[in-house]
Amino acid sequence: MFSEVRDPVLERVVDAMPGWPEADHVEAHYISGGITNRNYCVRVGGSLFFVRLAGEETEALGIDRDNERITVEEASRVGVGPRVVAYLRTQGCLVTEWIEGDPIPAESLREKDMLALLVRSLKAFHDDVPEIPGSFSPFRVVEQYRRFVEGRGMTVPDAYQGLSERAGEIEEAFGRSPAPLRPCHNDLLNANFLLCEGEVKVVDYEYAGMGDIFFDLGNLSVNHEFDDTADRMLLDLYFGEITPVRIARLKLMKVMSDFREAMWGVMQQVLSDLDFDYVDYADRHFERCREQAEDGRYRQWLRDAAGEV
């Protein structure tokens, strides 16, 4: 028996999963809060599963579902992510184990003990996972998003041009001493962390790829509204030493994180049919991005970022 949830794609997933159609009871609960995909907790008999149904045209956002499956398997192997149960390419669906854990309030990640647990998980993913398929560059992503929305007849917001010039300056500074590419998550929103028996699990690897770990650090920082003190604590926990180069790269990647997020919101105005205010989302990230790019320390960050990490 299937629950009252009537999602045709979810029903096809249940039919395609070995053993699920024959189960005495299949119960699905919609998980609200997703702003790209439709997510469900599905109970089959006595077992719980997480079922994620891909949103419309998510490949335009730079998401490769085959790459995502491989990355989640690697994250699970090093104890950071959930175990993959099935990948149904036809339905655009990834089925993983259900992780029993507690949400982590954003303010808790500004406390040293909790942040240390998350940093341990991030370092395990960055250091212990071998090369994963796909790559991620925030510099290329914002350009890709601009081309796509213009191709759909939409004009990008006026803020794009000025921030694009800032992005070019940041890329040039980083390029003077390129960091080695590492497996990166690239979407470290608070909703993607769960506290499980004293460890932090990280979920949702849609945007993962080989990239710059400072984007992950900057993305984490800006998404949790870290101030200078919290940024220094993050760098100290991650590296064991705080240097001007590391501070600069973290601060500049906070700019790029919000630029990417703002353009993601613009993209979703073209793509998504979810009930979510993507215009407001994009506007808020554009504004915060401009504020960071206008910080009086910005030019010094550019100079410092050019050094070796």
C-alpha positions in Angstrom: 0.0 0.0 0.0 1.3 3.5 -0.9 0.7 6.5 1.2 -1.5 9.4 0.2 1.4 11.2 -1.5 0.6 11.3 -5.2 3.8 12.1 -7.1 3.9 10.2 -10.4 7.7 10.2 -10.5 7.9 8.9 -7.0 5.5 6.2 -7.8 7.6 5.1 -10.7 10.6 5.1 -8.4 8.9 2.8 -6.0 7.9 0.5 -8.8 11.5 0.4 -10.1 13.1 -0.4 -6.7 13.7 -4.1 -6.1 11.3 -5.4 -3.4 9.5 -2.1 -2.8 6.4 -2.9 -4.9 5.9 -6.1 -3.0 6.3 -4.6 0.4 3.2 -4.6 2.6 3.5 -0.9 3.3 5.3 1.9 1.6 4.9 5.3 3.2 6.2 8.6 1.8 6.6 11.9 3.5 7.5 15.1 1.5 10.4 17.0 3.0 9.8 20.7 2.7 12.5 23.3 2.3 14.2 22.0 -0.9 14.8 24.8 -3.4 16.0 22.7 -6.3 14.6 19.2 -6.1 11.6 17.3 -4.5 12.7 15.2 -1.5 11.0 12.4 0.3 11.5 10.2 3.4 10.2 6.8 2.3 9.5 4.0 4.7 9.5 0.5 3.2 8.5 -2.0 5.9 10.8 -1.2 8.8 13.4 0.7 6.8 13.7 4.4 6.0 15.2 5.8 2.8 15.9 9.3 1.5 14.6 9.7 -2.1 15.6 12.8 -4.1 13.8 13.6 -7.3 15.8 15.9 -9.6 14.3 19.3 -10.5 13.7 20.5 -14.0 16.8 20.9 -16.3 19.2 20.7 -13.3 22.0 19.9 -15.8 21.9 23.5 -16.7 22.9 24.3 -13.2 26.1 22.3 -13.7 24.7 19.2 -12.0 25.8 15.8 -13.4 23.8 13.0 -11.7 26.3 10.3 -12.7 29.1 12.3 -11.1 27.0 12.9 -8.0 26.4 9.2 -7.4 30.1 8.5 -7.5 30.8 11.4 -5.2 28.2 10.3 -2.6 29.6 6.8 -2.7 33.1 8.2 -2.0 31.8 10.4 0.8 30.1 7.4 2.4 33.3 5.4 2.1 35.2 7.9 4.3 32.3 8.2 6.8 31.1 11.6 5.8 28.0 11.0 3.6 25.1 8.6 3.4 25.2 5.2 1.8 23.9 5.0 -1.7 21.1 2.4 -2.1 20.2 3.0 -5.7 20.6 5.4 -8.6 17.7 5.4 -11.1 19.0 7.4 -14.0 15.7 7.2 -16.0 13.8 8.8 -13.1 16.6 11.2 -12.2 16.5 9.8 -8.7 19.1 9.0 -6.1 18.1 6.8 -3.2 20.3 6.8 -0.1 20.0 5.5 3.4 18.1 7.7 5.8 20.5 9.3 8.3 19.1 9.7 11.8 20.6 12.9 13.0 19.8 16.3 14.4 19.9 19.6 12.5 22.7 21.9 13.6 21.6 25.5 14.3 23.7 28.0 12.3 24.7 29.7 15.5 26.1 26.5 16.9 28.7 26.4 14.0 30.1 29.7 15.3 31.1 27.8 18.5 34.5 26.1 18.4 33.5 22.6 19.5 30.8 22.2 16.9 32.8 23.8 14.2 35.7 21.5 14.9 33.4 18.5 14.3 32.3 19.9 10.9 35.9 20.8 9.9 36.9 17.2 10.7 34.3 15.9 8.2 35.2 18.5 5.6 38.9 17.6 5.8 38.1 13.9 5.5 36.2 14.7 2.2 38.9 17.0 1.0 41.9 14.8 1.9 40.7 11.2 1.9 38.5 11.0 -1.1 40.5 10.4 -4.3 39.9 12.5 -7.5 36.2 12.7 -8.3 34.6 13.2 -11.7 33.7 16.7 -12.6 35.2 20.1 -11.8 33.9 23.3 -10.2 35.0 26.8 -10.7 32.8 29.7 -9.3 34.4 31.9 -12.0 33.1 29.7 -14.8 29.8 28.9 -13.2 28.6 32.6 -13.0 29.5 33.0 -16.7 27.7 29.8 -17.6 24.6 30.9 -15.7 24.7 34.3 -17.5 24.9 32.7 -20.9 22.0 30.4 -20.1 19.6 33.0 -18.9 20.4 35.3 -21.8 19.8 32.4 -24.1 16.3 32.1 -22.6 15.7 35.8 -23.4 16.2 37.1 -19.8 18.3 40.1 -19.0 20.8 39.5 -16.2 20.5 42.0 -13.3 22.6 45.2 -13.5 24.7 44.0 -10.5 26.2 41.3 -12.7 28.7 43.5 -14.7 30.4 45.1 -11.7 30.7 41.8 -9.8 32.0 40.1 -12.9 34.9 42.6 -12.9 35.5 41.8 -9.3 35.5 38.1 -10.1 38.1 38.6 -12.8 40.4 40.4 -10.3 39.9 37.6 -7.8 40.6 34.9 -10.3 43.8 36.7 -11.4 45.0 37.0 -7.8 44.4 33.3 -7.2 46.0 32.4 -10.5 49.4 33.8 -9.5 49.8 30.9 -7.1 47.2 28.2 -8.0 46.1 25.8 -5.3 45.9 22.1 -6.1 42.4 20.9 -7.0 40.8 18.8 -4.4 37.4 17.1 -4.0 35.0 19.9 -2.9 31.3 20.0 -1.9 30.6 23.5 -3.1 27.1 23.8 -1.4 27.7 24.0 2.3 24.3 25.3 3.4 23.2 24.7 6.9 20.5 22.3 5.8 23.2 19.9 4.5 24.6 19.1 7.9 23.4 16.5 10.5 24.8 15.7 13.9 24.9 12.0 14.3 26.4 10.4 17.4 29.1 13.0 17.9 29.9 13.3 14.2 28.8 15.7 11.5 27.4 14.1 8.3 27.3 16.1 5.1 24.6 15.5 2.5 23.7 16.8 -0.9 26.7 16.5 -3.2 25.0 17.8 -6.4 27.6 20.5 -7.0 30.6 18.5 -5.9 33.7 18.4 -8.1 37.4 19.0 -8.1 38.0 22.6 -7.1 39.6 25.0 -4.6 39.0 24.2 -0.9 38.9 27.9 -0.2 35.6 28.0 -2.0 34.2 25.4 0.4 35.6 27.4 3.4 34.3 30.7 2.0 30.9 29.1 1.2 30.6 27.7 4.7 31.6 31.0 6.2 29.2 33.2 4.3 26.3 30.9 4.5 26.6 30.9 8.3 27.3 34.7 8.6 30.8 34.2 10.1 32.4 37.4 11.3 36.2 38.0 11.3 36.6 36.1 14.6 34.7 33.1 13.3 36.6 33.2 10.1 39.9 33.0 12.0 38.6 30.2 14.1 37.7 28.3 11.0 41.1 28.7 9.5 42.8 27.8 12.7 40.8 24.6 13.0 41.3 23.7 9.4 45.0 24.5 8.9 46.4 24.9 12.4 47.8 28.2 11.4 46.3 31.5 10.3 48.2 33.4 7.6 47.4 36.6 5.6 47.1 34.5 2.4 44.6 32.1 3.9 42.5 35.0 5.4 42.5 36.7 2.0 41.5 33.7 0.0 38.7 32.9 2.5 37.4 36.4 2.3 37.5 36.6 -1.5 35.8 33.3 -1.9 33.0 34.6 0.3 32.5 37.2 -2.4 32.5 34.5 -5.1 30.1 32.3 -3.1 27.5 35.0 -2.9 28.0 35.9 -6.6 27.4 32.2 -7.6 24.4 32.0 -5.2 22.9 35.2 -6.7 23.2 33.9 -10.2 21.9 30.6 -9.2 18.8 32.4 -8.0 18.6 34.1 -11.4 18.9 30.7 -13.2 16.1 29.3 -11.1 13.7 32.0 -12.2 14.0 30.5 -15.6 14.1 26.8 -14.6 12.2 26.0 -11.5 8.5 25.4 -10.9 8.8 25.2 -7.1 6.9 27.6 -5.0 9.9 29.7 -3.9 10.8 33.4 -4.3 14.0 33.2 -6.4 13.9 36.9 -7.2 14.2 37.8 -3.6 16.8 35.1 -3.1 19.0 36.5 -5.9 18.6 40.1 -4.8 19.7 39.3 -1.2 22.8 37.5 -2.4 23.7 40.2 -4.9 23.4 42.8 -2.1 25.6 40.8 0.3 28.1 40.1 -2.4 28.4 43.9 -3.2 28.9 44.7 0.5 31.8 42.2 0.8 33.4 43.4 -2.5 33.3 47.0 -1.2 35.0 46.1 2.1 37.8 48.5 2.7 40.2 45.6 2.9 39.4 44.2 -0.5 42.5 45.5 -2.4 44.7 44.2 0.4 43.0 40.8 0.1 43.8 40.7 -3.6 47.5 41.4 -2.9 47.7 38.9 -0.1 45.8 36.2 -2.0 48.4 36.2 -4.7 50.9 34.5 -2.3 51.4 30.8 -1.8 49.0 29.1 0.6 
